[in-house]
Amino acid sequence: MIREETALKKLLKALCILGCAAICLSMDACQEKSTNARQFIIAYSITADPDSLDPQIADTLEAQLIVINLFEGLVRQDAGGHPVPGVAADWHISQDKTIYSFTLRPEACWSNGDPVTAEDFLFAWQRVLDPVTDSDEASAFYAIKNAEAIHQGTLPLSALGVYAEQQRLIVELAYPDPDFLITLTRAAAMPCQKAFFTSAGGQYGREADKLLCNGAFYLGKVGWVHNHILYLRQNPFYHGSAIPVPAGVNIAIQDTPEDVCQAISEGTVDCYALPCHALEQAQKSHLSLTAVGETVWGITFNTQDILLHSEAIRCALLSALERSFILQKVPDGCTAVSEIIPDTVTFNGNSYRSQAPSGAYPAYSPHAKEAFQKALSAFSVPHQLKLTILCADDADTQTIVNNMMQVWNDLTDTYVNKKAVPAENLSKELRSGNYQVMIAPLIAQNNSPEGILSLFTSDSPYSAAELSDPYYDDLLRSIQISAGPQALLSMIEAEQYISRKGIFYPLYAEKCCYACAPDVSGIIFHTYDRCIDFFFAAKT
């Protein structure tokens, strides 16, 4: 590793400051374009105040959404979900696709005028993988050489296959990863300046003045009013290939609007995730709609529960369900599905579903009650049966759950309970592991079968089903290190394994989309991580 000399750092900082001044002076020459562009503020809202905006530990969608607007990674996502230059002006990939060499823009600066360096990325990624950090995002970086061993504590941070050479960052992968560049657009991949991080004294990312940003926007000293609002404003030290369009973004912290379409039409928010049932209303209101993929919802069992750890118990519960009965009514805008991986997911450029069989879940059986009693009798100590289903509080989901409860009450000769919570809380509940059965969404991080299947690995931060299964983990590793037909076979086996073991039972697929006001354009919606990039957001 070649460390930067102090003189070089001072020179780069001076260039950043001069560059900022030059941009300010040149604004007179293009006043009409820039002034008009910067007179408006985009309005958005989230439902919870982030615990931290430290990119390496941000563990909620709300926090990650804010992070990607305050920071800039080596690459960004364009409107089509493709990687485009960010802090990296360009990059080169070796023929075997295991060595990535990034050249950083020399004018890239932090919000205090310091230059952004390759070491800022190295330090950030070491933090993600350091077991002490306890980052939920660590497994996303396992493709990097030695990353998994470092995260497991068997190798030092210095063994990471990332090398900083002044304004050049070289990354060595353990195996080819076609989604590696997209991984670098995630919040956890954002840079971190070691000196500022250390000076924050353990409070990095918890207050506006404890955050150093390098993105298009930043938080001023009073930019974060906890539990009320965040004021994102243009970062005067940002020097990218384009100038951010809006003057800023106001992100209010409030409950989900009761009527999303009305909230957008009235200007309370300029865009928002659209509930399926509101699609027709949005079209009538002439709102702009952007599809961002498809999410499969299904019955998720907590495999660490003393009762539901039993495959026989899970399969008996599922085989008691007649799909035509429990799915008499699916939520508006959704379609019933029998597969974990939806139609929109691709593999090798083609629909994964066209290459893989379906329907491996336990089929309905009139003998489910006998199977359940037999499975229950296998417990050496009599088990007091208590079962609670966690679900979203909307009417359609509760209809499905009520149908399930009716069947399972008869199957178990006891009363099955129900706990309904706001839909936006389900991912947090899933990750907490504090449930028995849940009607849960599988929210993937990329448009690949592996992106969904990896939600069930032992080291997944999303802890789908709380599964800890060495055989399944090995299947996912074989997908990572193989390609073509062999990778496809492993994907098929992994999907069918989850289904036939009664770990996740698919119910319906929800088409996810965002709605924007008619006069708003340019907002980039990330397809699978649900983040929103306001860099090019414009109002007419």
N, C-alpha and C positions, 0 to 999 in steps of 0.2 A: 504494500500500500504506500502511495506517495502522498505525504501530508502537505497541505498548502502552506506556503511561507506567509508570515505576518504581512510582509510588504504587499504580496499579491492580494491578500484579503482587503487591505486598506485601499488598494487601487480599485478593486471591484466595487467596494462600497462607494467610493467617490464617483465611479462611473454610474452606479445606480442613482445617486443623488442628482448628478448632472443630467442623467436621462430623464428623471422626473421633472426637473426644471425645464428641460427642453420641450417636453411634451406640453407642459403648462403654457410655455411661451407660444408654441405652435398652434395652440387651440384657437387663437384669433383668426388664423388662416382658414380654419374650417368650422367657424363658430356656428353657422347655421345648422350643420349636421350634428355636431356634438352637443350643442346647447339644447336643441329639441330632444335629442336622445336622452339627456340626463335630467330632464325636468320631472320625471315621474318615478314613483316608488311602486314596486310590486307588493301586493298584499297576499299573505299566506298565513296559515295557522297550523299549530300542532296541539296535541291534547295533553302533553306532559312536559314539564320543565326538564331539560337534560341534566343528569347528575354531573356529567363532565363533557367537555368538548375536546378532550385529549383524543386525537385521532386513533391512537393505538389502543385505547380502551373503550371508545364509544361503542355501546352495545345495544342501542335502540335505533329504530329507523329515524326517529326525530333527530337524534344526535348526529347520525351519519349524514342525513340530508344537509344539516347545517355545516358540517365539517367539509363536505365536498365543495361548498360555496365559499368557505373561508380559506381553503387550502387548494393547492394545485399539485397533482402528482406528475410523474414523468410523462404520462399520457393522459388524455381526456377521452370521453366518449362523444362522438358526434350524434346527430339526430337519428342516424341509422343504427346506432349501437356499435360503431366501428371505432377502433383506437386511432386517435389523431395526436399530433404533438402537443405536449403541455410544457413542463419545465424542460423536457428533452427536445432539442431542436430536431434531432433525427436519431435513428438507431439502426444497428446492423445485427442480423441474426445469422449465426453460423449455419453451415449446410446441414448439420445433423440436428439443428434446432435446439441446442442445449447451451449455447453461449449468446447472451444478449449484451451488446455494447451500446450504451446511451451517451450521447454528447449533449451536455446541458447548455442552455442559453446563457451566455456570460452576463447578460443584463438582468437575469432573474433575481429578484430581491425579496427579502422579508419586509414586513410592514414597519420595521424600524430602520430600513435602509441597508441592512447587512446583506451581503450576497448569499444566495442559496447555493450550496455546494453539494458535491457528490457525497461527502461525509454526512450531511444532514439526512440523506436517504439511508445510508448504511446504519447510522445510529437509530433511526426510526424502526427499521426492520429488525435490528437486534433487540430493540425493546419489545416488539410484538412477540418475538420468539423466546424471550427471556422468561423462564418459569415464574420468576418473581413478579412480573407484570400481570400474569394471569389473564392474558388477553383472550377473549372469545374468538378472535379472528386468526389465531396462530395457524390453525390447520390449513387455511387458505394459501399459506406460503410454503407448504411442504414440498412443492416441486423444486425449490431452491436446494442446492447441494447442502447436506447436513442439517437442514432446517428441522426436520422431525426429531433427530437425535438431540439437537440443542434444546428444543422445547421439552423433551422428556428428561433433560438434565444429564445426559450421558456424554455430551461434548460441550466445550466452552463456546462462548459467543464468537470468539475469534476464528472458529472453524467454519463460520458461515461462508458459503460460496458467493460472496459479494465483495467487490474490490473497488475502493474509491481512489481515483487518480485525478486530482485537481477537479476539472469540470467534466470528467468522464467517469461513468459508473459501469462496471462490468459485472454481469450476473451469470453464474454458472448453475445450470439446472441439473438435478439428478436424473431426470428423464424429460423428454419433450412434453410440453404442456401447451396445447393449441389455444388455451384461454389465458395464458400467462399475462399478456398485455392488458386484457380486460381486468384481471386481478389487480393490476397496478392502478386502476381507476377507483378502487375501493378506498373507503375512508382510512383504513388501517395502513395503507401504502403511502400516505402523505408524509412529507418530510418532517423532521423535528430537529431544531437547533439545540445541541447539547448544552451550550453555555446558558441559554435562556431557560431551558428545562431545569437545569440545576439551580438557577437563581430563583425559580418559583417555589423552591422549598417544599415540595410535595403537594402543592396546590395547582400545578399546571393544568390548565383547561377548566378550572372550576369557577373562575371569574374572568370578566373581560380583560382586566389588566394582567392576568396571568396566562395570556394566550398571545402567541406570536404567529401571525398568519402570512402566507405567501400567495394567497389566491386573489381572485378579482375583487373580493370584498373583505372587510375586516370589521371588528367590533371596536368602537371607541371606548374610552374609559367608562362611560355610562351606557354602553351599547347593550347591556344584558341586565334587564330588570327582572330578577328571578320571579317565576310563577306569573309573569305578566306579559312580557314582550322582549324580543331581540331585534335590535336595529342593525342590520347589515348595511354598510356603506362602502362606496368604491375605495379600494386600497390605492392611495396616491403613489405607492412604490411598485405597483404591478406593471410590468412591461412584458406583455405577450405579443403574439402576432396580430391581435385585435384588441380594441378597447371595449370593456364591458358596456353593454347598452343601457341598462337602467342605472339610475343614481343610487339605488339600493333596494333592499327587500325588508319589509317589516313583517316579522313572524310572530304573530300573537299566540299566546298560550291559553287555549280555551277549549271547551267541549266541542265535539264534532257537531257541525250545524245540523239542526233537525231537518232542514230542507236544503240540501247542498245546491240545487239548481237556483233556488231563490237567493241564497247567500252570494252566489257568483253574479247573478243578475243585478243584485243591489250593490255590488262592489265591496261587500264585507271581505271576500277573498277573491283573488283573480283566477285561481285554479284550485282544483281539489280532486281527490280520488272519488270516483263516481260509484255509488252503490248500484248493483245490477238492476234493482227495481226502478231506478230513476232514469234509465237509459231513454225511454220514450219521452219523458218529460224534458230531458236535456235537448233532445232533437227538436221538440216543439219550441223550446226557448232559444233555438238557433245557437246553442253553445258549440264550441269547437271540441271535438272528441279525439283522443289519441289512445289507441290500444297499446297495452304494454305487456302482452303475454296472457297466459292462462294459468290458473291455480287450481289444483285438485284438492278437494276437501274430502275427508273421510274419517272413519272411526279409528282412533289411535289409542292403543292400550299401553299403559305404563308397565313395561316388562319387569320393573323392579318391585312392583307391588307383590305382596306375599301370595295373593291369590292369582293374579294375572301373569305372574312369572311362568305359570303352567301353560304350555302350548295347548294341551288338551282342553283346559278351561276356556281359553280364548277361542279356539276353533268351535267348541260346542256352543258358545254364545253366538258366534257368527252364523253357524249353520242353522240356528233357530230363526234367522231373519229371512223372510221372503222379500226380495227386493221390490217386487210390484206393490207390496203393502207399505213398506217403510218409505218408499220414494213415490208415494202417490202425488206428492206436491214438492217439487224442488224449488229453491229460491228463483225468483224472476230473473231472467237473463242467464240462467245456468242450465246445463244439460247433464243428465245422468251418465256416468262413465263407469267402466269396469276395470280400468287400468290406473296404475299409480302415475305413470308418465303420460302427459296429455299429448294431443295431436300436434300441437304447435312446436314441440321439441324436435330438434333435428340431430342426425348423426351422419357424418361424412357427406353433408350437403343435402340429405334426403330425410323425409319424415321418419323418425325412429319407429313410430307405430306401424308403418308399412313394412318394416323389417323384423318386427317382433310379435310373437303371439300374445294373446290377452286372456283375461278371465281365469287367473290361477287362484283366486280367493276361495275359501271354503264354501261349497255350494249348500243350498238349503237342503235340510234333511228332516223328515218327519220323526226321526229317532234322536233328535238333538237333546231331548230331555234325559233320555237314558244315558247318552254320552256324557252329559253334564254331571249326572249323579255318579257315574263311574269315575270321572275325573276328580270329583270332589272327595270321593272315598279314598283316593290315593294319598291324601294328606294324613300323616301319622297322628297328628293332633287335631281333634275336631276344630274346624275353622268357623268362626262366627261370620256369616256372610253379610257383608255390607258393600253396596256398590253405588257409586255416584257418577253421573255423567255430567261433564262440564261442556258447556256449549255457548254459542252467541245468543244474545237476548232478542234477536229478531223473530218474528212470528213464524216464518217459513222453516227456519232451523228448529225451532221448538216443536213444530208439528212433526218433523222427522223424529226428534228425540222422544216425543210422547208416544209415537208408534213403536219405537224401540222399547221403551219402558213397559208398554202393554205386553209385548212378547216376552221380555225378560222377567217381568213379574210372575208370569205363568211358568216360565222355565225354571226359575230359582225358588219358587214358593215363598218369596219374600218381596218387600217393597224396594224397588230401585229408586234412588234419589236423583234429583236434577239440580244443577247449579248454573244459572245463566249470568253471563257477564257481557259487557260491551265487546263487540267483535275485535276492536283494536287492541284489546287486552289479551287476546288468546295466545299470540306468539310469546308474550312474556310469561304467561302461565305455563306454556309448553316447555319453555326453557327452565323454569323453576323446578319442574318435576313434581310439583305438588298437585297431582291429580291421579285418578284411576283410569277413567275412560274420557276421551275428549273428542268432540267433533272439531277437527283441527285442519288448518290449511298447510300445505307443503309449499313453502315459499323458497324457491331455488335462487341461487346467486348467479346463474348463467343459463343460457338456452342450450343445455346439453343434458343427456340422461344422467351423466355423472353428477351434475349439479343438484339433481333431485335425490339420487340414490345416496349421495354423501351425507345427506341430512340424518341418516340412520347409523353412521359410524360411531364408534366409541368416543372418538375425540371431537365429534361435531359440536360446535357451540350451540346448535339449535336442539340437540338432544332429543330428536324425534323418537318417541316411544321409550326413551331412556335405555336404548338397546346397548348392550355390551357383549358382543359376539365375535370372538376371534375369527371364526370361519367367514363371517360377513365382511369383517375388516380386510381379510386377505383377498376376498373377491374384489373389493374396491381398489386395493393396491394393484391387483393384476390389470385392472382397467387403466390405471395411471401409467403403467410401464409397457403396455402393449398398444397395438393399433389394429385397424381394419377388422377382419372377421373374428380374430381372437378377442378383441376388446368388445365387440358386439355380443359374442357368446357370454362373456362375463357379465355384461349389462343385463342380458335377458335372465341369466341365472339369479342375479342379485334382485331384480324386480320380482321374479316369481318366488324367491325365497321369502321376501317380506310379505307377500300375499298369502302363500300357502301355509306359513307359520302363524297366520292370524295376527300379525303385528300391526298392519295398517290395512283397512278395508275401504277401498275407494267408493265414494258416493256420487259426487257430482263435480263438474268443472265450472269454474267461474271465469268468465272473460273479464280481465282487468283493464280498466281504462280511466283516463283523467279527462275532466272537462275544464275548458277555459272560457273566459268571457269572449264575446265576439271580437272585441277590440284588442285582444291580447294574442301575441304570436311569439315564436322563437324560443319558447321554453323547451328544454330537452328533458324528456322523461326516460330514465334508465329502464331498460326492459325488464330486468329481473330483480335487481336489488331495491327497486321502488324509490330510488333517490331522484331528486329533481335538480337540474342545473339551470340557474337563472341568468347565466352569463349573457345570453343573447335575447333575453325577454324584452319585448317591446309592446308599447301601447300606441294605438292610433287615434 
